[in-house]
Amino acid sequence: MSRSIKNLKIGVLPFGIILTLLIGLILTFNLFVGDKSFFLAGDTTHGHYQIQLQCQSCHTEPFSTPDQMQTSCEECHAKELDKVNDSHPKKKFLDPRNSQLLEKLDARYCATCHKEHKPEITRKYGVTLAKDFCIHCHQDLAEDKPKHKDFEFTTCANSGCHNFHDNSMLYEKFLAKHVDESENLSSQQLPTRTGLKYWLKKHKLKELSKSSSPDMSFPKQLNSSEEKNKFDHAVPLWTSSIHAKTNVQCSNCHANDKANPTFKISSVETLCQDCHKKQHKTFQQGKHGLRLSLGLSPISTQDTKSEINQDEFKVLGCVSCHNPHSVNVADAAVDGCLECHQDQHSRNYKQSKHFELWLKELSGDLKSGSGVSCASCHLPRTKKGKRVEVNHNQNWNLQPNTKMLRKVCMNCHGLEYSLSALSSDELVNNNFVGNPDKSHPTFKLIRERIKIKNQSQ
């Protein structure tokens, strides 16, 4: 009996070694050749899932220290935080006078509030703390501000009153300045784009030339009937496009070597950014181009976790939204979005007042900037002096959505009306079909503050 057991152990030993080696080989292959999926500790947040297999983007060392991980976070997010009125900046917690706060919430590190690979506790904006985390530092708030005594700490960040980082629009002086604005302002118009105007100035052109004729020297040879059909279809689109009016010819895109033009383009993205550097830069800063910024393949409709139309495979890049021949930005501003996005907010856009205004602008019944397309809100027009350009980072004013107030909403609506609308999940889902509740708690407090201040004077 003992001899049989001994023989069994000898037989099992090689099998165990083989199994261990096999598992080791599989893991090694997945780490260095495969997609590293075996090594994921858990799903990443909605903001990072596109790059979750590009581990070194965040984990610069195999066992990164908290400071190394913080550096990785700041490489992508520090500039954005520097541009906003951050009420919890890192320097606040580095001040020795606030050292006791670190015992309650070590806000020096992003990972204190945003832990990746924890889907079971991850909430909106990638926050992994409990909803009432504000209480740890502000438990005595009701003593300083008695009007807040009836508010639960779970409501601070999601009521339209406070944001942990960006309070650019949610501070008392700004709110008091706009407290009695009308729902609809007398002048309702978004800034008019000036990018083309400055392009013409840069190239010393005083005005648009008439539609050009295509450079018929391109292509010298069409290799198939399919290529000929594509060429015949593209020419009339190009003839009425902004490219034709600025004399951007076929050979400018289809051939780097003008002496030997070719029909096919190897890299559309590289070609577009040659002329549209700023647009391409901001595109890569948002979710649409995040993978490209890290040298990865572009995201497709099959890869996203959003509510996307997956009936047709589509890879996201410049020409996903912009037809390279017609270059019709009006089509890109609505149809380019709705071809993919199928969430409730997107589906309800064409039932909204904003869409009605958009159609009237396109028909010429309203002047430029009077309509509101998907891009009007999600690819906002940014002003730098007299120059107005389109920011292609669709996340720039989206999370939290109160970022839209100053840059988008308040071009047409009063602050209280706008903030009340953005604070209503129902209105957001319905794409603002209807009117918001006018009893917003923030403005109730502001009016009481103004009243007290006036009485004391």
DAQUIVEN-V143593 format. One line per field, one symbol per residue. ss: DSSP state (H for helix, E for strand, L for the rest). psi: psi as a letter, one per 40 degrees, with the letter a starting at -180 (. if undefined). A space follows every 10 residues. Layout:
BEGIN
ss = ???
psi = ???
END
This chain:
BEGIN
ss = LHHHHHHHHH HHHHHHHHHH HHHHHHHHHH HHLLLLHHHL LLLLLLLLHH HLLLHHHLLL LLLLLHHHHH HHHHHHHHHH HHLLLELLLH HHHHLHHHHH HHLLLLLLLH HHLLLLLLLL LLLHHHLLLL LLLLHHHHLL HHHHLHHHLL LLHHHLLLLL LLLLLELLLL LHHHHHHLLL LLLELLLLLL LLLLHHHHHH HHLLLLLLLL LLLLLLLLLL LLLLHHHHHH HHHHHHHHHL LHHHHLLLLH HHHHLLLHHH LLLLLLLHHH HHHHHLHHHH HHHHHLLLLH HHHLLLLLLE LLLLLLLELL LLLLELLHHH HLLLLLLLHH HHHHHHHHLL ELLHHHHLHH HLHHHHHHHH HHHLLLLLLL LLLHHHHHLL EEEELLEEEE LLLLLLLLLL HHHHHHHLHH HLELHHHHHH HHLLHHHHHL LLLLLLLLLL HHHHHHHHHH HHHHHHL
psi = dddddddddd dddddddddd dddddddddd dddaeeddeh eiiiideedd edegdeddgd idgiiddddd ddddddeddd ddeighefid ddeehdeedd ddddhgedhd eddghifgde ehaieeheii dfddddefde ddddgdeede hieeedeeee diidchfdef iddddddedf iidhidhghi hhiedddddd ddefhdihii hiiigeehid hheidddddd ddddddddde idddeefhid eddehdhdeg iidihdhddd ddeddfdddd dddeeidded dddeeiiiii deeieigihe dhhhhhaded dhheddfhdd dddcdddedd heiddddede eidddddddd ddeediihed ihiddddegi hhhgbehhih hegeedfdhi eedecddcde ddiidddddd ddehddddde ffhaiihefh dddddddddd ddddde.
END
